Amino acid sequence: MMKGTVHVQKRNLAEKDERPRYRYYVVAKVGGQRFAHGGFSSVRDAERRKRQIEVELAGGTYGKVVEEITFRKYAQMFLDDHRASIKESTFIAYGYDFKNHLIPYFGKRLLSNITREDVKSFKALELKQGLSPRTVGKTLTVLRLMFKHATIDGYIDADPARFVPNPKVPQKKMLCLRLDEVEKLIEYSPPDYKALFATAVLTGARQGELLALRWGDLDLDGGYMYISQTFHPRTGETPPKSSSANRAVPLPPKLVDILFAHQQFTGGDPDALVFAGPDGGHMSAAHMVRDHFHPTLKDLGIRRVRFHDLRHTYAAMRIAAKNLNVKKLQEHMGHSSIKTTLDTYGHLMKDVKDDTGEELDALVFGRK
């Protein structure tokens, strides 16, 4: 057993007059020497490393070279360690990033030999190969998480990806249909897709939520749609990422009539998908958009928008209506916080006429 002391130290790395930026370091004093490990962004990670060092001191292994390990081997250890603590869909997504992006590039390299320049080169190559900034950013986030745990586990001294920023994602322009275009889309869409397009624009549900919807999730008599699943072709049906995405959305009477007609046409078994593919299974979103949604817009003389813009159109119509309740809009959109709603649609709310001043004037002075 080696003798020594271990404690966690909190440091502010900000320059003078800047907002504090704290990092946590594990400081070990062994044999008259002082060793610092970190810094960690959370005290929990620092405490985990502290406990590991205490175990190494007790076992007499502290300071000895940790087994050199390849990126591929540690990536598998990382996935195995996280399998039970993360959602199945997240685990599948991590596995996809490692298999198709990270391991082909870093797999044979020793984990301890990977540098910040290596990570920057990986980022540049991914972008050069035509991957979107958003996709590359998600992969870098997974890489950063893995390196963070490798640091805590003592395989590397610092995260080489920590200061490699995600690519800047260009803001996609939000397009909303006009009211006359919404009416035209609902009235004149092809019979097989009328209910899907109408539900999208009159509820604001996400594409994956609509493709996972089953007749048992609809209360047509009460006028509500209950969302508790989402569908992705890679992960299948899974619960939404946040609890707020599990929600009840009111159905306008016109939409109820359309769904009743669609139910008569499809049979309406409670376990059956509301918007199914030709074989009764999940509809292909890419096929639906490419071969049906965009051609329908063109045939009806409606400008080309993304299918996701139907969700934005719903929000814009709700905002334009009188007596907007932002909290209700947040709930119906399935946003995790009202900040997300305001950040996404706040610019539309500025165009809503604010009658507060006139209403207050009438309240105070109207009695005269």
Backbone hydrogen bonds in HBPLUS format (Angstrom, degrees):
<---DONOR---> <-ACCEPTOR-->    atom                        ^
c    i                          cat <-CA-CA->   ^        H-A-AA   ^      H-
h    n   atom  resd res      DA  || num        DHA   H-A  angle D-A-AA Bond
n    s   type  num  typ     dist DA aas  dist angle  dist       angle   num
A0002-MET N   A0057-LEU O   2.88 MM  55  5.02 163.7  1.91 159.6 154.8     1
A0005-THR N   A0029-LYS O   3.06 MM  24  5.29 150.3  2.16 136.8 144.0     2
A0029-LYS N   A0005-THR O   2.85 MM  24  5.29 161.4  1.89 153.1 159.4     3
A0007-HIS N   A0027-VAL O   3.00 MM  20  5.47 157.7  2.05 146.8 153.7     4
A0027-VAL N   A0007-HIS O   2.81 MM  20  5.47 166.4  1.83 175.6 172.9     5
A0009-GLN N   A0025-TYR O   2.67 MM  16  5.11 167.5  1.69 158.4 162.9     6
A0025-TYR N   A0009-GLN O   2.79 MM  16  5.11 168.4  1.81 154.8 158.7     7
A0011-ARG N   A0023-ARG O   2.87 MM  12  5.42 170.7  1.87 167.2 170.0     8
A0023-ARG N   A0011-ARG O   2.88 MM  12  5.42 152.1  1.96 152.6 161.9     9
A0013-LEU N   A0021-ARG O   2.81 MM   8  5.41 172.5  1.82 152.2 149.5    10
A0018-GLU N   A0015-GLU O   3.12 MM   3  5.54 158.6  2.16 131.2 132.6    11
A0024-TYR N   A0040-PHE O   2.82 MM  16  4.90 162.1  1.85 141.6 147.8    12
A0040-PHE N   A0024-TYR O   2.72 MM  16  4.90 166.3  1.73 142.3 145.2    13
A0026-VAL N   A0037-HIS O   2.79 MM  11  5.01 163.5  1.82 150.2 154.3    14
A0037-HIS N   A0026-VAL O   2.81 MM  11  5.01 146.9  1.92 138.5 149.6    15
A0028-ALA N   A0035-PHE O   2.75 MM   7  5.10 166.9  1.77 156.4 159.5    16
A0035-PHE N   A0028-ALA O   2.74 MM   7  5.10 162.6  1.77 155.0 161.0    17
A0030-VAL N   A0033-GLN O   2.82 MM   3  5.31 141.2  1.97 150.9 159.0    18
A0033-GLN N   A0030-VAL O   2.94 MM   3  5.31 162.5  1.97 117.1 121.9    19
A0046-ALA N   A0042-SER O   3.29 MM   4  6.63 158.4  2.34 144.0 150.1    20
A0047-GLU N   A0043-VAL O   2.86 MM   4  6.06 157.6  1.91 150.2 155.7    21
A0048-ARG N   A0044-ARG O   3.02 MM   4  6.26 146.9  2.14 141.3 150.4    22
A0049-ARG N   A0045-ASP O   3.10 MM   4  6.42 157.1  2.15 148.2 153.1    23
A0050-LYS N   A0046-ALA O   2.88 MM   4  6.14 151.7  1.96 147.0 156.0    24
A0051-ARG N   A0047-GLU O   2.97 MM   4  6.21 160.5  2.01 147.8 151.4    25
A0052-GLN N   A0048-ARG O   3.13 MM   4  6.40 150.4  2.22 140.6 148.8    26
A0053-ILE N   A0049-ARG O   2.92 MM   4  6.22 156.3  1.98 151.1 156.9    27
A0054-GLU N   A0050-LYS O   2.97 MM   4  6.26 155.3  2.03 150.2 157.2    28
A0055-VAL N   A0051-ARG O   3.04 MM   4  6.33 148.2  2.15 142.5 150.6    29
A0056-GLU N   A0052-GLN O   2.93 MM   4  6.28 153.8  2.00 146.0 153.5    30
A0057-LEU N   A0053-ILE O   2.80 MM   4  6.10 153.3  1.87 151.7 159.0    31
A0058-ALA N   A0054-GLU O   2.97 MM   4  6.16 158.5  2.02 142.2 148.1    32
A0059-GLY N   A0055-VAL O   2.91 MM   4  6.14 143.6  2.04 143.2 153.6    33
A0060-GLY N   A0056-GLU O   2.86 MM   4  5.87 108.9  2.38 135.0 151.6    34
A0061-THR N   A0056-GLU O   2.84 MM   5  4.95 142.9  1.98 147.6 149.4    35
A0060-GLY N   A0057-LEU O   3.17 MM   3  5.01 151.9  2.25  96.1 104.7    36
A0064-LYS N   A0061-THR O   3.12 MM   3  5.61 162.2  2.15 133.2 136.0    37
A0111-LEU N   A0069-ILE O   2.83 MM  42  5.94 174.9  1.83 158.5 160.0    38
A0074-TYR N   A0070-THR O   3.04 MM   4  6.35 169.5  2.06 157.1 159.8    39
A0071-PHE N   A0109-ARG O   2.84 MM  38  5.84 152.3  1.92 172.8 177.7    40
A0075-ALA N   A0071-PHE O   2.83 MM   4  5.92 154.6  1.90 153.0 160.8    41
A0072-ARG N   A0107-GLY O   3.09 MM  35  4.47 156.2  2.15 135.4 128.5    42
A0076-GLN N   A0072-ARG O   3.20 MM   4  6.46 151.7  2.28 143.9 149.8    43
A0077-MET N   A0073-LYS O   3.12 MM   4  6.45 153.0  2.19 143.7 151.4    44
A0078-PHE N   A0074-TYR O   2.76 MM   4  6.01 158.6  1.81 154.1 159.9    45
A0079-LEU N   A0075-ALA O   3.00 MM   4  6.26 159.6  2.04 146.5 151.2    46
A0080-ASP N   A0076-GLN O   2.92 MM   4  6.09 162.6  1.95 148.3 153.4    47
A0081-ASP N   A0077-MET O   2.91 MM   4  6.09 155.2  1.97 149.5 156.0    48
A0082-HIS N   A0078-PHE O   3.16 MM   4  6.32 139.6  2.33 141.3 151.5    49
A0082-HIS N   A0079-LEU O   3.17 MM   3  5.20 128.1  2.46  95.4 108.8    50
A0083-ARG N   A0079-LEU O   3.00 MM   4  5.94 123.5  2.33 147.9 160.6    51
A0085-SER N   A0082-HIS O   3.05 MM   3  5.26 140.4  2.22 105.3 117.0    52
A0090-THR N   A0087-LYS O   3.07 MM   3  5.17 118.0  2.48  97.4 112.5    53
A0091-PHE N   A0087-LYS O   2.91 MM   4  6.23 158.4  1.95 155.5 162.0    54
A0092-ILE N   A0088-GLU O   2.93 MM   4  6.19 157.3  1.98 149.6 155.4    55
A0093-ALA N   A0089-SER O   2.98 MM   4  6.18 154.3  2.05 140.7 148.0    56
A0094-TYR N   A0090-THR O   2.87 MM   4  6.15 157.6  1.92 151.9 157.6    57
A0095-GLY N   A0091-PHE O   2.94 MM   4  6.16 166.1  1.96 149.9 153.8    58
A0096-TYR N   A0092-ILE O   2.91 MM   4  6.15 149.7  2.01 146.2 154.4    59
A0097-ASP N   A0093-ALA O   3.07 MM   4  6.35 158.3  2.12 148.7 153.5    60
A0098-PHE N   A0094-TYR O   2.99 MM   4  6.32 160.3  2.03 157.1 162.5    61
A0099-LYS N   A0095-GLY O   2.93 MM   4  6.03 169.6  1.94 150.4 153.8    62
A0100-ASN N   A0096-TYR O   2.94 MM   4  5.88 167.2  1.95 151.7 155.4    63
A0101-HIS N   A0097-ASP O   3.00 MM   4  5.37 141.7  2.15 132.6 140.4    64
A0102-LEU N   A0097-ASP O   3.01 MM   5  6.32 164.9  2.04 150.9 155.7    65
A0103-ILE N   A0098-PHE O   2.81 MM   5  5.37 164.5  1.83 144.2 148.8    66
A0105-TYR N   A0102-LEU O   3.16 MM   3  5.39 131.4  2.41 100.5 113.1    67
A0106-PHE N   A0102-LEU O   2.76 MM   4  5.87 177.5  1.76 168.0 168.7    68
A0107-GLY N   A0103-ILE O   2.74 MM   4  4.11 144.2  1.87 122.7 129.5    69
A0109-ARG N   A0106-PHE O   2.88 MM   3  5.50 149.9  1.97 128.0 137.8    70
A0113-ASN N   A0110-LEU O   2.99 MM   3  5.37 153.2  2.06 111.9 120.4    71
A0114-ILE N   A0111-LEU O   3.41 MM   3  5.77 167.0  2.43 110.6 114.3    72
A0118-ASP N   A0115-THR O   3.08 MM   3  5.12 122.5  2.42  94.6 108.9    73
A0119-VAL N   A0115-THR O   3.18 MM   4  6.60 153.8  2.25 147.7 153.9    74
A0120-LYS N   A0116-ARG O   2.94 MM   4  6.25 156.4  2.00 149.8 156.7    75
A0121-SER N   A0117-GLU O   2.93 MM   4  6.11 151.4  2.01 143.7 151.2    76
A0122-PHE N   A0118-ASP O   2.96 MM   4  6.23 152.2  2.04 145.3 152.9    77
A0123-LYS N   A0119-VAL O   2.97 MM   4  6.24 161.4  2.00 150.3 154.8    78
A0124-ALA N   A0120-LYS O   2.99 MM   4  6.22 160.2  2.03 147.0 152.1    79
A0125-LEU N   A0121-SER O   2.96 MM   4  6.14 156.0  2.02 147.5 153.8    80
A0126-GLU N   A0122-PHE O   3.00 MM   4  6.22 163.3  2.03 154.6 158.6    81
A0127-LEU N   A0123-LYS O   3.16 MM   4  6.40 160.8  2.20 149.2 153.9    82
A0128-LYS N   A0124-ALA O   2.92 MM   4  6.08 153.1  1.99 143.9 152.2    83
A0129-GLN N   A0125-LEU O   2.94 MM   4  6.15 142.5  2.08 147.5 156.7    84
A0131-LEU N   A0126-GLU O   3.30 MM   5  5.92 154.8  2.36 162.4 155.9    85
A0130-GLY N   A0127-LEU O   3.04 MM   3  5.33 158.8  2.09 108.8 113.7    86
A0136-VAL N   A0132-SER O   3.02 MM   4  6.33 167.2  2.04 162.1 165.3    87
A0137-GLY N   A0133-PRO O   2.89 MM   4  5.95 153.4  1.96 142.4 150.3    88
A0138-LYS N   A0134-ARG O   3.03 MM   4  6.29 153.0  2.10 145.9 152.1    89
A0139-THR N   A0135-THR O   3.12 MM   4  6.42 157.1  2.17 147.8 153.7    90
A0140-LEU N   A0136-VAL O   2.95 MM   4  6.21 157.5  2.00 151.3 157.4    91
A0141-THR N   A0137-GLY O   2.98 MM   4  6.19 145.3  2.10 143.3 152.9    92
A0142-VAL N   A0138-LYS O   3.17 MM   4  6.52 151.3  2.25 145.2 151.4    93
A0143-LEU N   A0139-THR O   2.98 MM   4  6.28 159.4  2.02 148.4 154.6    94
A0144-ARG N   A0140-LEU O   2.84 MM   4  5.99 157.9  1.89 147.7 153.5    95
A0145-LEU N   A0141-THR O   3.06 MM   4  6.25 153.5  2.13 141.4 148.2    96
A0146-MET N   A0142-VAL O   2.99 MM   4  6.29 156.2  2.05 150.4 156.6    97
A0147-PHE N   A0143-LEU O   2.97 MM   4  6.24 164.4  1.99 154.7 158.4    98
A0148-LYS N   A0144-ARG O   2.91 MM   4  6.08 150.8  2.00 144.9 153.5    99
A0149-HIS N   A0145-LEU O   3.17 MM   4  6.47 156.0  2.23 145.5 150.3   100
A0150-ALA N   A0146-MET O   2.94 MM   4  6.24 146.3  2.05 144.6 155.2   101
A0151-THR N   A0147-PHE O   2.90 MM   4  6.15 144.2  2.02 145.7 154.4   102
A0152-ILE N   A0148-LYS O   3.08 MM   4  6.43 157.3  2.14 144.5 150.3   103
A0153-ASP N   A0149-HIS O   2.85 MM   4  6.02 151.0  1.93 144.0 152.1   104
A0155-TYR N   A0150-ALA O   2.94 MM   5  5.36 143.2  2.07 164.0 163.9   105
A0154-GLY N   A0151-THR O   3.07 MM   3  5.11 150.6  2.16  99.0 108.2   106
A0162-ARG N   A0159-ASP O   3.29 MM   3  5.38 162.2  2.32 106.4 111.7   107
A0164-VAL N   A0161-ALA O   3.15 MM   3  5.22 167.2  2.16 112.9 113.5   108
A0181-GLU N   A0178-ARG O   3.01 MM   3  5.13 123.1  2.34  98.3 113.3   109
A0182-VAL N   A0178-ARG O   2.92 MM   4  6.28 151.4  2.00 153.2 162.0   110
A0183-GLU N   A0179-LEU O   3.00 MM   4  6.24 163.4  2.03 150.3 154.1   111
A0184-LYS N   A0180-ASP O   3.05 MM   4  6.17 155.5  2.11 137.0 143.8   112
A0185-LEU N   A0181-GLU O   2.90 MM   4  6.07 158.9  1.94 147.2 152.8   113
A0186-ILE N   A0182-VAL O   3.00 MM   4  6.23 161.9  2.04 153.3 157.5   114
A0187-GLU N   A0183-GLU O   2.97 MM   4  6.08 161.9  2.00 150.0 155.3   115
A0188-TYR N   A0184-LYS O   2.97 MM   4  5.84 160.3  2.01 150.1 154.5   116
A0193-TYR N   A0190-PRO O   2.96 MM   3  5.57 150.1  2.05 121.6 130.2   117
A0194-LYS N   A0190-PRO O   2.88 MM   4  5.70 122.2  2.22 155.4 169.4   118
A0197-PHE N   A0193-TYR O   3.01 MM   4  6.21 175.4  2.01 162.8 163.3   119
A0198-ALA N   A0194-LYS O   2.93 MM   4  6.00 159.5  1.97 150.0 156.5   120
A0199-THR N   A0195-ALA O   2.93 MM   4  5.96 156.7  1.98 142.9 149.3   121
A0200-ALA N   A0196-LEU O   2.99 MM   4  6.18 156.2  2.04 149.2 155.8   122
A0201-VAL N   A0197-PHE O   3.16 MM   4  6.36 162.4  2.19 147.7 151.0   123
A0202-LEU N   A0198-ALA O   2.96 MM   4  5.92 138.1  2.14 144.3 155.2   124
A0203-THR N   A0199-THR O   3.06 MM   4  5.73 118.7  2.45 139.4 146.1   125
A0204-GLY N   A0200-ALA O   3.13 MM   4  5.53 146.1  2.25 131.5 139.1   126
A0209-GLU N   A0206-ARG O   3.12 MM   3  5.18 120.6  2.49  97.2 112.1   127
A0210-LEU N   A0206-ARG O   3.01 MM   4  6.33 153.5  2.08 154.9 162.1   128
A0211-LEU N   A0207-GLN O   3.05 MM   4  6.35 155.8  2.11 151.2 157.8   129
A0231-PHE N   A0208-GLY O   2.93 MM  23  4.59 144.5  2.05 100.9 111.7   130
A0212-ALA N   A0209-GLU O   3.35 MM   3  5.25 143.5  2.49  93.2 103.3   131
A0213-LEU N   A0210-LEU O   3.23 MM   3  5.15 155.8  2.29  99.9 107.2   132
A0274-VAL N   A0213-LEU O   2.88 MM  61  5.78 168.9  1.89 140.1 142.7   133
A0217-ASP N   A0214-ARG O   2.75 MM   3  5.39 159.1  1.79 119.6 127.0   134
A0215-TRP N   A0272-ALA O   3.11 MM  57  6.16 153.5  2.18 166.8 174.9   135
A0218-LEU N   A0215-TRP O   3.11 MM   3  5.42 165.6  2.13 112.0 116.1   136
A0216-GLY N   A0270-PRO O   2.83 MM  54  4.15 139.5  1.99 133.0 122.5   137
A0226-TYR N   A0217-ASP O   2.86 MM   9  5.13 168.2  1.87 158.8 162.0   138
A0219-ASP N   A0224-TYR O   2.86 MM   5  5.17 173.7  1.86 167.1 164.9   139
A0223-GLY N   A0219-ASP O   2.69 MM   4  5.73 127.4  1.96 142.2 158.6   140
A0224-TYR N   A0219-ASP O   3.01 MM   5  5.17 160.1  2.05 136.0 141.2   141
A0251-LEU N   A0223-GLY O   2.85 MM  28  4.98 163.8  1.87 131.7 130.7   142
A0225-MET N   A0249-VAL O   2.87 MM  24  5.15 153.5  1.94 144.8 153.8   143
A0249-VAL N   A0225-MET O   2.77 MM  24  5.15 165.5  1.79 152.9 157.5   144
A0227-ILE N   A0247-ARG O   2.82 MM  20  5.37 166.3  1.84 167.8 169.1   145
A0247-ARG N   A0227-ILE O   3.08 MM  20  5.37 139.3  2.25 135.2 146.9   146
A0230-THR N   A0238-THR O   2.84 MM   8  5.58 148.3  1.94 157.3 167.3   147
A0238-THR N   A0230-THR O   2.94 MM   8  5.58 159.2  1.99 159.0 165.7   148
A0232-HIS N   A0236-GLY O   3.10 MM   4  5.11 153.7  2.17 123.1 130.4   149
A0236-GLY N   A0232-HIS O   2.65 MM   4  5.11 142.3  1.79 164.3 164.2   150
A0245-ALA N   A0242-SER O   3.11 MM   3  5.59 153.7  2.18 109.8 117.3   151
A0246-ASN N   A0243-SER O   3.09 MM   3  5.54 155.2  2.15 109.3 116.8   152
A0255-LEU N   A0252-PRO O   2.94 MM   3  5.31 119.7  2.31 109.5 124.3   153
A0256-VAL N   A0252-PRO O   3.01 MM   4  6.37 153.2  2.09 154.0 162.6   154
A0257-ASP N   A0253-PRO O   3.09 MM   4  6.42 156.2  2.15 151.3 156.1   155
A0258-ILE N   A0254-LYS O   3.17 MM   4  6.49 154.2  2.24 142.6 149.5   156
A0259-LEU N   A0255-LEU O   2.86 MM   4  6.12 158.7  1.91 155.0 160.5   157
A0260-PHE N   A0256-VAL O   2.86 MM   4  6.06 151.1  1.94 148.8 157.0   158
A0261-ALA N   A0257-ASP O   3.12 MM   4  6.35 159.4  2.16 146.5 150.9   159
A0262-HIS N   A0258-ILE O   2.98 MM   4  6.24 152.7  2.06 142.6 150.7   160
A0263-GLN N   A0259-LEU O   2.80 MM   4  5.94 146.7  1.91 143.8 152.8   161
A0264-GLN N   A0260-PHE O   3.09 MM   4  6.40 152.6  2.17 146.9 153.0   162
A0265-PHE N   A0261-ALA O   3.19 MM   4  6.43 145.3  2.31 139.5 148.8   163
A0266-THR N   A0262-HIS O   2.98 MM   4  6.20 146.7  2.09 146.5 154.8   164
A0267-GLY N   A0263-GLN O   2.84 MM   4  5.65 142.4  1.98 149.1 156.3   165
A0272-ALA N   A0269-ASP O   2.88 MM   3  5.17 154.4  1.94 115.3 124.0   166
A0277-GLY N   A0281-GLY O   2.75 MM   4  5.40 171.7  1.75 151.9 154.8   167
A0280-GLY N   A0277-GLY O   2.97 MM   3  5.25 164.7  2.00 117.8 121.1   168
A0288-MET N   A0284-SER O   2.91 MM   4  6.10 160.0  1.95 151.0 157.1   169
A0289-VAL N   A0285-ALA O   2.96 MM   4  6.16 166.5  1.98 155.2 157.7   170
A0290-ARG N   A0286-ALA O   2.97 MM   4  6.02 169.2  1.98 149.9 153.5   171
A0291-ASP N   A0287-HIS O   2.87 MM   4  5.64 163.7  1.90 147.0 152.6   172
A0292-HIS N   A0288-MET O   2.98 MM   4  5.24 135.3  2.18 130.3 138.1   173
A0293-PHE N   A0288-MET O   2.88 MM   5  6.22 161.6  1.91 151.6 157.3   174
A0294-HIS N   A0289-VAL O   3.05 MM   5  5.97 177.6  2.05 156.9 157.4   175
A0296-THR N   A0292-HIS O   2.99 MM   4  5.92 146.3  2.11 137.3 146.3   176
A0297-LEU N   A0293-PHE O   3.07 MM   4  6.44 158.0  2.12 153.3 158.8   177
A0298-LYS N   A0294-HIS O   3.06 MM   4  6.32 161.2  2.10 151.2 156.1   178
A0299-ASP N   A0295-PRO O   2.87 MM   4  6.07 162.1  1.90 150.3 155.0   179
A0300-LEU N   A0296-THR O   3.00 MM   4  6.14 148.8  2.10 148.3 156.0   180
A0302-ILE N   A0297-LEU O   2.82 MM   5  4.84 159.2  1.87 155.3 152.3   181
A0301-GLY N   A0298-LYS O   3.16 MM   3  5.15 158.1  2.21 102.0 108.6   182
A0309-ASP N   A0306-ARG O   2.96 MM   3  5.16 141.8  2.10 100.7 112.2   183
A0310-LEU N   A0307-PHE O   3.05 MM   3  5.71 162.2  2.08 115.9 121.5   184
A0311-ARG N   A0308-HIS O   3.01 MM   3  5.46 136.8  2.20 107.9 118.5   185
A0313-THR N   A0309-ASP O   2.84 MM   4  6.05 147.3  1.94 139.7 149.3   186
A0314-TYR N   A0310-LEU O   3.03 MM   4  6.28 153.2  2.10 142.5 148.3   187
A0315-ALA N   A0311-ARG O   3.16 MM   4  6.51 162.6  2.20 148.5 152.1   188
A0316-ALA N   A0312-HIS O   2.88 MM   4  6.14 159.1  1.93 151.0 157.0   189
A0317-MET N   A0313-THR O   2.92 MM   4  6.17 154.2  1.98 150.6 157.2   190
A0318-ARG N   A0314-TYR O   2.97 MM   4  6.25 154.7  2.04 150.4 157.6   191
A0319-ILE N   A0315-ALA O   2.92 MM   4  6.15 154.5  1.99 148.5 155.7   192
A0320-ALA N   A0316-ALA O   2.93 MM   4  6.10 152.5  2.01 143.8 151.2   193
A0321-ALA N   A0317-MET O   3.10 MM   4  6.23 131.8  2.34 137.7 148.8   194
A0328-LYS N   A0325-ASN O   3.10 MM   3  5.36 118.2  2.50 102.2 116.5   195
A0329-LEU N   A0325-ASN O   2.98 MM   4  6.32 155.4  2.05 151.6 159.5   196
A0330-GLN N   A0326-VAL O   2.89 MM   4  6.16 155.2  1.95 148.5 154.7   197
A0331-GLU N   A0327-LYS O   3.07 MM   4  6.37 157.2  2.12 144.9 150.5   198
A0332-HIS N   A0328-LYS O   2.89 MM   4  6.15 164.2  1.92 155.3 159.1   199
A0333-MET N   A0329-LEU O   2.91 MM   4  6.02 146.6  2.03 147.5 156.4   200
A0334-GLY N   A0330-GLN O   3.05 MM   4  6.14 124.9  2.36 137.5 151.2   201
A0335-HIS N   A0330-GLN O   3.18 MM   5  5.45 154.6  2.25 154.3 155.7   202
A0334-GLY N   A0331-GLU O   3.18 MM   3  5.14 138.8  2.35  94.6 106.3   203
A0340-THR N   A0337-SER O   3.18 MM   3  5.51 129.4  2.45 101.9 112.7   204
A0342-LEU N   A0338-ILE O   2.96 MM   4  6.25 161.8  1.99 150.7 155.2   205
A0343-ASP N   A0339-LYS O   2.74 MM   4  5.88 159.1  1.78 152.2 158.6   206
A0344-THR N   A0340-THR O   2.95 MM   4  6.02 151.2  2.03 144.0 151.3   207
A0345-TYR N   A0341-THR O   2.86 MM   4  5.91 164.0  1.89 151.6 156.5   208
A0346-GLY N   A0342-LEU O   2.69 MM   4  4.46 127.8  1.96 130.1 133.3   209
A0348-LEU N   A0345-TYR O   2.99 MM   3  5.40 136.1  2.19 108.3 120.3   210
A0349-MET N   A0345-TYR O   3.24 MM   4  6.64 146.1  2.37 147.1 156.9   211
A0349-MET N   A0346-GLY O   3.06 MM   3  5.07 121.5  2.41  94.3 109.4   212
A0351-ASP N   A0348-LEU O   3.11 MM   3  5.63 150.8  2.20 108.9 117.0   213
A0352-VAL N   A0349-MET O   3.08 MM   3  5.26 157.3  2.13 105.0 112.2   214
A0359-GLU N   A0355-ASP O   2.87 MM   4  6.05 162.5  1.90 161.9 167.8   215
A0360-LEU N   A0356-THR O   2.89 MM   4  6.05 160.1  1.93 153.7 158.3   216
A0361-ASP N   A0357-GLY O   2.99 MM   4  6.16 156.0  2.05 146.3 153.2   217
A0362-ALA N   A0358-GLU O   2.95 MM   4  6.17 157.1  2.00 146.6 152.5   218
A0363-LEU N   A0359-GLU O   2.95 MM   4  6.16 148.4  2.06 142.6 151.7   219
A0364-VAL N   A0360-LEU O   3.01 MM   4  6.21 162.0  2.04 152.9 155.9   220
A0365-PHE N   A0361-ASP O   2.87 MM   4  5.79 164.0  1.89 151.4 156.4   221
A0366-GLY N   A0362-ALA O   2.76 MM   4  4.35 130.6  2.00 117.2 126.0   222
A0368-LYS N   A0365-PHE O   3.12 MM   3  5.80 152.4  2.20 114.7 122.1   223
